[in-house]
Amino acid sequence: MEKNIFKDAVEAPALMIDKAANTTKKVNKEIASQEQVKVVRGYLDTLGPGLVTGAADDDPSGIATYSQAGAQFGFKFLWLALFTFPLMSVVQEMCARIGLETGRGLAGNIRIHFPRSVIYSIAFLLFLANALNLGVDLGAMAKAVQLIYPGFPFSLAVVGLAVISLIMQIAIPYKQYIKYLKILVIVLFSYVIAAFLSHLDWKDAIYHTIVPSFSFRKEELFLICAILGTTISPYLFFWQTSHEIEEEILKGKTSIKLREGSTPYEIKEMRIDVWSGMLISNIITFFIIATTAGTLFANGITNIATASDAALALRPLAGEYTFLLFALGIIGTGLLAVPVLAGSASYAVAESFFWKEGLYRKLKSAPGFYGVIIISVIVGLLINFTGIDIIKALIYSALVNGLIAPIVLVFIVLISSNKKIMGKRVNHPVTTAIGWTTVFLMAVSGIAAIISLF
């Protein structure tokens, strides 16, 4: 009995120490997991304008271009997904920084610092290009609806989608609306899943991602120009800058004076947002090209004109799930891109003529701004009922974008590298160099595209 008492007296502290140690481990694990959750939540909260802009870049017309690249040339142009990433990231960062530092949109800055005729011309061409692009996207979305629900009237689908897009922009308050756009970004990952369901040759895909290859054949040059044009598009420049302003207004900075200037923390958050958004955009580009290359090209199906054609061609080769994911992706990305296309043109026109603008405003207080959005969508809708060849509309849109992009990029680089305008947030010399390189590439691309057509 005495031995047991002695034994218990000796072991009790050891047991208490073990329990305390186990409890401490559990507490530490809980703290660590809570910290990880906080980091993830903090990162997700940081994502906003850059994420939406990057996702809108993969619109149905872009999906069609990337699908054509994969179907016609296999994995050959996968390197463009890697090559364009730093270019578009630097450009969009410059646009965002202009918005944060000046408190104005891109069109407003061009209007102030350059002859007004310049921004009037750009705004008109942007409206024209975006309306054509809207028509292509609405048509592609309606075709995707028909793929999922055969027999569904095309006219009803395209009108319904146009109405939904307008309601999202006009009737829903900006604070809620932007949340819906963020949620729609999830749809993009359907292309990632589709790629893994397609059983691709990943070694070959990775090789062509790292090792660039192309020839000077007309078809290849035109497709490279088309990919550059749809990846680094003017509508993204205007949307990014103005979206930053919308976010500032949500924080209570309702006047230009309150919005002027930016803190290092704001710049840091913006960079995380922009580079994350562009990374997601280019990852999706990679997987769309890879999926169509590994299935369509591998089976000799090279004649793909639209995103819907790609989805339909994938059905017998990659299975029902891949087909559905591809088709749903077209609808989801369209719902995301159509408001961005219409909104970017509206920001440009409204700022050019000094109208009241902003999605945070109600229809009554900004009739001109919302009027441009409504007209853009209506013109895009009518394109689908006028007998205009959608493929030709896409080509014309690409041509107009090819003409506008290098011109707008010149003004972006000039403004963001001007110390009098940007103060401490002026471009780093490396940023400026990448900016001018992008201007050169886009100019050459636009000229080459025009020459190849005529």
C-alpha positions in Angstrom: 0.0 0.0 0.0 2.8 2.4 0.9 4.6 1.5 -2.3 1.5 2.3 -4.4 1.2 5.7 -2.6 4.8 6.4 -3.3 4.5 5.3 -6.9 1.5 7.5 -7.5 3.2 10.4 -5.8 6.1 10.0 -8.2 4.1 9.4 -11.4 1.4 12.1 -10.8 3.6 15.1 -11.7 4.9 13.3 -14.8 1.3 12.6 -16.0 0.4 16.2 -15.3 3.4 17.4 -17.3 2.4 15.1 -20.2 -1.1 16.3 -20.2 0.1 19.9 -20.1 2.4 19.3 -23.0 -0.4 17.6 -25.0 -2.7 20.5 -24.3 0.0 23.0 -25.3 0.5 21.1 -28.6 -3.2 21.2 -29.3 -3.4 24.9 -28.5 -0.4 25.6 -30.7 -1.9 23.7 -33.6 -5.2 25.6 -33.2 -3.3 28.9 -33.1 -1.3 27.9 -36.2 -4.4 26.9 -38.1 -6.2 30.1 -37.1 -3.2 32.1 -38.3 -3.2 30.2 -41.6 -6.9 31.0 -42.0 -6.2 34.7 -41.2 -3.5 34.8 -43.9 -5.8 33.2 -46.5 -8.7 35.5 -45.6 -6.4 38.5 -45.7 -5.1 37.5 -49.1 -8.6 36.9 -50.5 -9.7 40.3 -49.1 -6.8 41.9 -50.9 -8.1 40.6 -54.3 -10.4 42.9 -56.1 -10.0 45.0 -59.3 -6.9 43.1 -60.5 -8.7 39.7 -60.0 -11.8 40.8 -61.9 -9.8 42.4 -64.7 -7.6 39.3 -65.1 -10.6 37.0 -65.2 -12.5 39.2 -67.7 -9.5 38.8 -70.0 -10.6 35.2 -70.6 -13.9 36.1 -72.2 -15.6 33.9 -74.8 -13.9 35.6 -77.7 -10.6 35.0 -75.9 -11.5 31.4 -75.3 -12.2 31.0 -79.1 -8.7 32.4 -79.9 -7.0 30.2 -77.4 -9.0 27.2 -78.6 -8.0 27.9 -82.2 -4.3 28.1 -81.1 -4.5 24.7 -79.4 -6.6 23.0 -82.2 -4.5 24.3 -85.1 -1.0 24.1 -83.6 -1.2 21.8 -80.6 1.1 22.8 -77.7 3.2 25.0 -79.9 2.0 28.3 -78.5 1.8 27.4 -74.8 4.9 29.6 -74.3 2.7 32.7 -75.0 0.8 32.1 -71.7 4.2 32.5 -69.9 5.6 35.2 -72.1 2.6 37.6 -71.8 2.3 37.3 -68.0 4.9 39.9 -67.0 3.9 42.2 -69.8 0.2 42.4 -69.0 1.0 42.4 -65.2 3.3 45.5 -65.6 0.8 47.3 -67.8 -2.2 46.6 -65.5 -0.1 47.6 -62.5 0.7 51.0 -64.2 -3.0 51.5 -64.8 -3.9 50.7 -61.2 -1.1 53.0 -59.9 -2.4 55.8 -62.1 -5.9 55.4 -60.6 -4.6 55.2 -57.0 -2.2 58.1 -57.2 -4.2 60.6 -59.3 -7.7 59.7 -58.1 -8.9 59.7 -61.7 -9.6 57.1 -64.4 -7.3 56.6 -67.4 -9.5 58.6 -69.8 -9.7 61.5 -67.3 -5.9 61.6 -67.1 -5.5 61.5 -70.9 -8.1 64.3 -71.2 -6.2 66.5 -68.7 -2.6 66.0 -69.9 -3.1 65.6 -73.7 -5.2 67.2 -76.4 -8.9 66.3 -76.0 -9.2 65.1 -79.6 -6.9 62.2 -78.6 -9.2 60.8 -75.9 -12.3 61.5 -78.0 -10.9 59.4 -80.8 -9.8 56.6 -78.4 -13.1 56.6 -76.7 -15.0 56.2 -80.0 -12.8 53.4 -81.2 -13.0 51.6 -77.8 -16.8 51.8 -77.9 -16.8 50.4 -81.4 -14.4 47.5 -80.6 -16.1 46.7 -77.3 -19.6 46.6 -79.0 -18.3 44.2 -81.6 -16.7 42.1 -78.9 -19.9 42.2 -76.8 -21.8 40.8 -79.8 -19.4 38.0 -80.2 -19.5 37.2 -76.5 -23.3 37.3 -76.2 -23.6 35.0 -79.2 -21.0 32.6 -77.8 -22.8 32.5 -74.5 -26.2 31.8 -76.2 -24.6 29.0 -78.3 -23.2 27.5 -75.1 -26.7 27.5 -73.6 -28.0 25.6 -76.6 -25.2 23.1 -76.2 -26.3 22.4 -72.7 -30.0 22.7 -73.5 -30.5 21.6 -77.1 -33.6 23.1 -78.7 -33.4 26.3 -76.5 -34.1 29.2 -78.8 -31.0 31.2 -79.7 -32.8 34.5 -79.8 -34.3 34.0 -76.3 -30.9 32.9 -74.9 -29.0 35.9 -76.3 -31.7 38.4 -75.2 -32.0 36.9 -71.8 -28.2 37.0 -71.2 -28.1 40.7 -72.4 -30.9 41.6 -70.0 -29.2 39.7 -67.1 -25.9 41.6 -67.8 -27.7 45.0 -67.8 -29.6 44.2 -64.6 -26.4 43.2 -62.9 -24.8 46.6 -63.8 -27.7 48.9 -63.3 -30.0 47.5 -60.6 -27.5 45.9 -58.2 -25.5 48.2 -55.9 -21.8 48.2 -56.7 -20.8 46.8 -53.3 -22.9 43.6 -54.0 -22.3 43.6 -57.7 -18.5 43.4 -57.4 -18.9 40.4 -55.0 -20.9 38.6 -57.7 -18.1 39.3 -60.2 -15.5 37.8 -57.8 -17.7 34.7 -57.4 -17.9 34.3 -61.1 -14.1 34.0 -61.2 -14.5 30.5 -59.8 -16.0 29.4 -63.1 -12.6 29.9 -64.8 -11.3 26.9 -63.0 -13.6 24.6 -65.0 -11.0 24.8 -67.7 -8.3 23.5 -65.2 -10.5 20.6 -64.3 -11.3 20.0 -68.0 -7.6 19.8 -68.8 -6.9 17.1 -66.1 -9.9 15.1 -67.3 -8.5 15.1 -70.8 -5.4 13.0 -69.9 -2.8 15.2 -71.6 0.9 14.6 -72.3 2.1 17.0 -69.6 5.8 16.5 -70.4 5.2 17.8 -73.9 3.0 20.6 -72.6 5.6 21.8 -70.1 8.4 21.6 -72.8 6.4 23.9 -75.1 5.6 26.3 -72.3 9.3 26.8 -71.5 10.8 26.6 -75.0 9.3 29.1 -77.5 8.7 28.0 -81.1 7.1 29.6 -84.1 7.7 30.2 -87.8 7.0 33.2 -90.0 4.0 31.5 -91.7 1.0 33.9 -92.2 -1.3 31.7 -90.1 1.1 31.5 -87.2 1.9 35.2 -87.2 -1.8 36.1 -87.3 -2.6 33.8 -84.4 0.3 35.2 -82.3 -1.0 38.7 -83.0 -4.6 37.6 -82.0 -3.4 36.1 -78.7 -1.4 39.2 -77.9 -4.4 41.4 -78.8 -6.9 39.4 -76.7 -4.5 39.2 -73.8 -3.4 42.8 -73.6 -6.6 44.6 -74.5 -7.5 48.3 -74.2 -10.8 47.6 -72.4 -8.8 46.1 -69.5 -6.6 49.3 -69.2 -9.6 51.5 -68.7 -11.5 49.1 -66.4 -8.5 48.5 -64.1 -7.9 52.2 -63.5 -11.6 53.1 -63.0 -12.3 50.0 -60.8 -9.5 51.2 -58.5 -11.4 54.5 -58.2 -14.7 52.6 -57.4 -12.9 50.8 -54.6 -11.6 54.0 -53.2 -15.1 55.5 -53.2 -16.3 52.5 -51.3 -13.8 53.5 -48.6 -15.4 57.0 -48.4 -13.0 58.8 -50.7 -15.8 60.5 -52.7 -13.8 63.4 -54.1 -10.7 63.6 -56.2 -8.9 65.5 -53.5 -9.5 62.7 -51.0 -8.4 60.1 -53.5 -5.2 61.8 -54.6 -2.0 60.1 -53.3 -1.5 56.6 -52.1 0.3 54.9 -49.2 2.9 52.2 -49.5 0.4 49.7 -48.0 -2.1 50.5 -50.7 0.5 50.1 -53.4 1.5 46.7 -51.9 -2.1 45.5 -51.8 -2.7 46.6 -55.3 0.4 44.7 -56.6 -0.7 41.5 -54.9 -4.2 41.9 -56.4 -3.0 42.8 -60.0 -0.3 40.2 -60.3 -2.6 37.5 -58.8 -5.4 38.4 -61.2 -3.0 38.3 -64.2 -1.5 35.0 -63.0 -4.9 33.4 -62.8 -5.8 34.8 -66.3 -2.7 33.3 -67.9 -3.1 30.0 -66.0 -6.5 29.7 -67.6 -5.1 30.6 -71.0 -2.5 27.8 -70.6 -5.2 25.2 -69.7 -7.5 26.2 -72.6 -4.7 25.9 -75.1 -3.5 22.7 -73.5 -7.0 21.0 -73.4 -7.7 21.7 -77.1 -4.2 20.8 -78.1 -4.2 17.5 -76.3 -7.6 16.5 -77.5 -8.6 18.2 -80.7 -5.2 18.7 -82.4 -4.1 15.2 -81.3 -7.2 13.8 -83.1 -6.8 15.9 -86.3 -9.7 18.3 -85.5 -8.1 21.7 -86.4 -11.0 23.7 -87.8 -12.3 25.5 -84.7 -14.0 28.9 -85.3 -15.8 29.6 -82.0 -15.6 28.6 -78.3 -18.8 26.6 -78.8 -17.2 24.7 -81.6 -14.4 23.8 -79.3 -16.8 22.6 -76.6 -18.8 20.5 -79.0 -15.7 18.9 -80.6 -14.4 18.0 -77.1 -17.5 16.0 -76.3 -16.7 12.7 -78.1 -13.0 12.9 -77.4 -12.7 14.1 -73.8 -16.1 13.0 -72.4 -19.3 14.6 -71.2 -17.9 16.2 -68.1 -15.1 18.0 -70.1 -17.7 19.2 -72.6 -20.0 20.5 -69.8 -17.2 22.2 -68.0 -16.0 23.9 -71.2 -19.6 25.0 -72.1 -20.4 26.3 -68.6 -17.1 28.2 -68.6 -18.2 30.1 -71.7 -21.4 31.2 -70.0 -19.7 32.1 -66.8 -16.8 34.0 -68.3 -19.2 35.8 -70.6 -21.3 37.0 -67.6 -18.1 38.3 -66.1 -16.7 39.9 -69.3 -19.8 41.6 -70.8 -20.1 44.0 -67.9 -16.4 44.8 -68.0 -16.5 45.4 -71.8 -19.6 47.7 -71.5 -18.3 49.4 -68.4 -14.8 50.1 -69.7 -16.3 51.9 -72.8 -18.7 53.8 -70.6 -15.9 55.0 -68.2 -13.8 56.1 -71.2 -16.7 58.1 -72.8 -18.0 59.6 -69.6 -14.6 60.7 -68.5 -13.9 62.1 -71.9 -16.9 64.4 -71.8 -16.7 65.0 -68.0 -20.0 63.3 -67.3 -20.8 61.9 -63.9 -19.7 58.3 -63.9 -19.3 55.2 -61.7 -21.1 52.0 -60.9 -21.6 53.2 -57.4 -24.0 55.8 -58.7 -27.6 55.2 -59.5 -29.1 55.4 -63.0 -30.8 58.8 -62.3 -27.6 60.4 -61.2 -25.4 59.2 -64.1 -27.7 58.8 -67.1 -24.9 59.4 -69.7 -22.6 56.8 -68.1 -25.3 54.1 -67.9 -26.6 55.2 -71.3 -23.3 54.2 -72.9 -23.5 50.8 -71.1 -27.1 50.2 -72.3 -26.2 51.3 -75.9 -23.1 49.0 -75.9 -25.1 46.0 -74.9 -27.9 46.8 -77.3 -25.5 47.2 -80.3 -23.8 43.9 -79.3 -27.2 42.2 -79.1 -28.3 43.5 -82.5 -25.1 42.2 -84.1 -26.5 38.7 -83.5 -29.7 39.5 -85.5 -28.2 41.4 -88.4 -26.7 38.5 -90.2 -23.1 39.7 -89.6 -20.6 36.9 -89.6 -19.6 36.5 -85.9 -16.1 35.4 -86.9 -15.7 38.6 -89.1 -17.0 40.7 -86.2 -14.4 39.1 -84.0 -11.7 39.8 -86.6 -12.8 43.5 -86.9 -12.9 43.8 -83.1 -9.3 42.4 -82.9 -8.2 44.9 -85.7 -9.6 47.9 -83.9 -8.1 46.7 -80.6 -4.8 46.2 -82.4 -4.9 49.8 -83.5 -5.9 51.2 -80.1 -3.8 49.2 -77.8 -0.3 50.5 -78.7 -1.6 54.1 -78.8 -3.3 53.8 -75.3 -0.2 52.1 -74.0 2.0 55.0 -75.1 -0.2 57.3 -72.9 -0.1 54.9 -70.0 3.7 54.7 -70.0 4.0 58.5 -70.4 1.6 59.3 -67.5 2.9 56.6 -65.1 6.6 57.7 -65.7 5.9 61.4 -65.3 7.0 62.5 -61.9 4.9 65.7 -62.0 1.8 63.5 -62.3 2.7 60.5 -60.2 5.1 61.9 -57.6 6.7 59.2 -55.5 4.6 56.5 -57.4 6.4 57.2 -60.7 7.6 54.1 -62.6 10.8 52.3 -61.8 13.1 52.4 -64.8 12.7 48.7 -65.3 8.9 49.1 -65.3 9.2 51.9 -67.9 11.4 49.7 -70.1 8.9 46.8 -69.9 6.2 49.3 -70.8 7.9 50.5 -73.9 8.8 46.9 -74.9 5.1 46.1 -74.7 4.2 49.2 -76.8 6.7 48.0 -79.5 5.4 44.4 -79.5 1.7 45.5 -79.6 2.5 48.0 -82.4 4.3 45.3 -84.5 1.5 42.8 -83.7 -1.2 45.2 -84.8 0.6 46.1 -88.1 1.4 42.4 -88.8 -2.3 41.5 -88.2 -3.5 44.1 -90.6 -0.9 43.1 -93.3 -1.8 39.4 -92.9 -5.5 40.2 -93.5 -5.0 42.4 -96.6 
